[in-house]
Amino acid sequence: MLWFRKENTMNTVGTRTIETERLVLRRYKVEDAEDMYNNWAGDPEVTKFLSWPTHTSAEFTKSLLTKWVSFYEDGKTYNWGITLKGDDHVIGNIAVVERDERTCSYEIGYCLGKKYWGRGIMPEALRAVIRYLFEGESDLNRIYATHDLRNTKSGRVMQKAGMTFDGVLRGSKKNNLGIHDTAYYSVLRTDLATEEDYEKLLLELKPGFFERDYVRNLPDGETPYEQILRLQSFNPKIYDKKLPANVTFGFYDGDIEELRGLVAQVVPHWPQFFTKESRIYCGYVDGKVASFCLLEDGGEHVINGVKCRVGEPGCVGTLPEYRDRGIGLTMIRNVTEIFRQELYDFSYIHYTYEPQWYAKIGYKTVLRWGNRGVVKE
Ligand SMILES: CC(C)(COP(=O)(O)OP(=O)(O)OC[C@H]1O[C@@H](n2cnc3c(N)ncnc32)[C@H](O)[C@@H]1OP(=O)(O)O)[C@@H](O)C(=O)NCCC(=O)NCCS
């Protein structure tokens, strides 16, 4: 079990004590051998789906712990014993078991004594370790965890800790049951961006936004939404409404004044944003404009320490007579896919009152604001 001790040039903080609501995660001591052996390392049921064989004696556990304890000296090892607050006995393990420096990514592995299953202990530990690692290591980009596809309980832990299911690699790992199909879950640094990160992004995209008159004059209690969607793994099939053959989509290259007249029917003050230089994408019915949208380059921004290109669909509308047929959403889906193909990292929806509508294709709300600035949730 030397797996968590790979050479590493990343800016590591090493294993320090982490406290959560109910737990203390701490460094091992050689004296933990009995507890570790009894609680998990010597239990074939706990180790069934793990990559190392069940320990056959507490002596073996002790010799392993002696090595583990010496590894802490390198300052690069992440390996915690899990204890319940107020009781120093170790009940489980959580560690960084694999590192890839090229992608700045860490794999976490964990196990917990059977007696302690079903109490949400591991999700609490995993969440805390994820936070600790991202806060401690500015270079870290991705944390992932894997499980034997048949070990669904472990998948629940990853879900509860806020990780996203990446997929299954068949026959990709080996454990005490043999070679197995493996489920992968991950969390990216940008997944953990905070309200503060998004407020900063909004003010970079729209400088002085909260000083603008139309924001200051918004009625009390009116709180529009800002939304974002990560583009690299966006799948346009997420919204695949079958539309009749007379509905088509494409960039607008017609008369701009004519289009402005149509835009005014949807929102009277929007035509000013539609100019000859604008990139405009439309939905058409029998060749006539039914819906419209601007494609704007929001530029490059740093979101929670990660440099990202942001594309902005803007001034989105469907003419009243063409609504509720899936034309508007199919248009936004197409525009989102265009941004993805143009290698933008995020698509950003500014100032919307239709968060549920955008959510149908995966946009997530990151901020709400009103006439006095960001509304704290
Ligand atoms: C919002 C707007 C663009 C919707 O256009 P649309 O073409 O009627 O929308 P679609 O028909 O494509 O909607 C597709 C789906 O979303 C659903 N939907 C429509 N409005 C919705 C809403 N407000 N919230 C949640 N779902 C909604 C529809 O039921 C439909 O579902 P389905 O395909 O699963 O059956 C249109 O109402 C509009 O132009 N409003 C005024 C301008 C505006 O508010 N623009 C948004 C600015 S950010």
The ligand as an SDF file (V2000), in Angstrom:
LIG
                    3D

 48 50  0  0  0  0  0  0  0  0999 V2000
  -38.7660   33.2050  -22.7820 C   0  0  0  0  0  0  0  0  0  0  0  0
  -39.1090   33.0120  -24.2670 C   0  0  0  0  0  0  0  0  0  0  0  0
  -37.8510   33.3510  -25.0890 C   0  0  0  0  0  0  0  0  0  0  0  0
  -39.5250   31.5470  -24.4790 C   0  0  0  0  0  0  0  0  0  0  0  0
  -39.5610   31.2840  -25.8530 O   0  0  0  0  0  0  0  0  0  0  0  0
  -40.4320   30.0640  -26.4770 P   0  0  0  0  0  0  0  0  0  0  0  0
  -39.9830   29.9280  -27.8690 O   0  0  0  0  0  0  0  0  0  0  0  0
  -41.8710   30.3000  -26.2280 O   0  0  0  0  0  0  0  0  0  0  0  0
  -39.9580   28.8650  -25.5580 O   0  0  0  0  0  0  0  0  0  0  0  0
  -40.0400   27.3530  -26.0270 P   0  0  0  0  0  0  0  0  0  0  0  0
  -41.3300   27.0750  -26.6930 O   0  0  0  0  0  0  0  0  0  0  0  0
  -38.8070   27.0460  -26.7830 O   0  0  0  0  0  0  0  0  0  0  0  0
  -39.9730   26.5980  -24.6360 O   0  0  0  0  0  0  0  0  0  0  0  0
  -39.5620   25.3020  -24.6780 C   0  0  0  0  0  0  0  0  0  0  0  0
  -39.9220   24.5460  -23.4480 C   0  0  0  0  0  0  0  0  0  0  0  0
  -39.7900   25.3460  -22.2650 O   0  0  0  0  0  0  0  0  0  0  0  0
  -41.0170   25.3980  -21.5360 C   0  0  0  0  0  0  0  0  0  0  0  0
  -41.1560   26.7560  -21.0300 N   0  0  0  0  0  0  0  0  0  0  0  0
  -41.5970   27.8440  -21.6800 C   0  0  0  0  0  0  0  0  0  0  0  0
  -41.5190   28.9230  -20.8750 N   0  0  0  0  0  0  0  0  0  0  0  0
  -41.0270   28.4970  -19.7110 C   0  0  0  0  0  0  0  0  0  0  0  0
  -40.7270   29.1410  -18.4810 C   0  0  0  0  0  0  0  0  0  0  0  0
  -40.9450   30.4170  -18.2840 N   0  0  0  0  0  0  0  0  0  0  0  0
  -40.1960   28.3820  -17.4880 N   0  0  0  0  0  0  0  0  0  0  0  0
  -39.9800   27.0620  -17.6490 C   0  0  0  0  0  0  0  0  0  0  0  0
  -40.2580   26.3970  -18.8040 N   0  0  0  0  0  0  0  0  0  0  0  0
  -40.7780   27.1140  -19.8050 C   0  0  0  0  0  0  0  0  0  0  0  0
  -42.0860   25.0250  -22.5240 C   0  0  0  0  0  0  0  0  0  0  0  0
  -43.1660   24.4250  -21.8760 O   0  0  0  0  0  0  0  0  0  0  0  0
  -41.3560   24.0470  -23.4270 C   0  0  0  0  0  0  0  0  0  0  0  0
  -41.2670   22.7810  -22.7920 O   0  0  0  0  0  0  0  0  0  0  0  0
  -41.1370   21.4170  -23.6220 P   0  0  0  0  0  0  0  0  0  0  0  0
  -40.3950   21.6920  -24.8850 O   0  0  0  0  0  0  0  0  0  0  0  0
  -40.4120   20.4830  -22.7180 O   0  0  0  0  0  0  0  0  0  0  0  0
  -42.5390   21.0040  -23.9220 O   0  0  0  0  0  0  0  0  0  0  0  0
  -40.2920   33.8770  -24.7310 C   0  0  0  0  0  0  0  0  0  0  0  0
  -41.3770   33.6790  -23.8560 O   0  0  0  0  0  0  0  0  0  0  0  0
  -39.9840   35.3480  -24.7880 C   0  0  0  0  0  0  0  0  0  0  0  0
  -39.5410   35.8490  -25.8060 O   0  0  0  0  0  0  0  0  0  0  0  0
  -40.2430   36.0960  -23.6820 N   0  0  0  0  0  0  0  0  0  0  0  0
  -39.9780   37.5170  -23.6230 C   0  0  0  0  0  0  0  0  0  0  0  0
  -38.4900   37.8450  -23.6560 C   0  0  0  0  0  0  0  0  0  0  0  0
  -37.7220   37.1910  -22.5350 C   0  0  0  0  0  0  0  0  0  0  0  0
  -38.1600   37.1580  -21.3810 O   0  0  0  0  0  0  0  0  0  0  0  0
  -36.5390   36.6620  -22.8720 N   0  0  0  0  0  0  0  0  0  0  0  0
  -35.6610   36.0290  -21.9380 C   0  0  0  0  0  0  0  0  0  0  0  0
  -34.6840   37.0740  -21.5680 C   0  0  0  0  0  0  0  0  0  0  0  0
  -33.3210   36.4430  -20.6820 S   0  0  0  0  0  0  0  0  0  0  0  0
  1  2  1  0
  2  3  1  0
  2  4  1  0
  2 36  1  0
  4  5  1  0
  5  6  1  0
  6  7  2  0
  6  8  1  0
  6  9  1  0
  9 10  1  0
 10 11  2  0
 10 12  1  0
 10 13  1  0
 13 14  1  0
 14 15  1  0
 15 16  1  0
 15 30  1  0
 16 17  1  0
 17 18  1  0
 17 28  1  0
 18 19  1  0
 18 27  1  0
 19 20  2  0
 20 21  1  0
 21 22  1  0
 21 27  2  0
 22 23  1  0
 22 24  2  0
 24 25  1  0
 25 26  2  0
 26 27  1  0
 28 29  1  0
 28 30  1  0
 30 31  1  0
 31 32  1  0
 32 33  2  0
 32 34  1  0
 32 35  1  0
 36 37  1  0
 36 38  1  0
 38 39  2  0
 38 40  1  0
 40 41  1  0
 41 42  1  0
 42 43  1  0
 43 44  2  0
 43 45  1  0
 45 46  1  0
 46 47  1  0
 47 48  1  0
M  END
$$$$
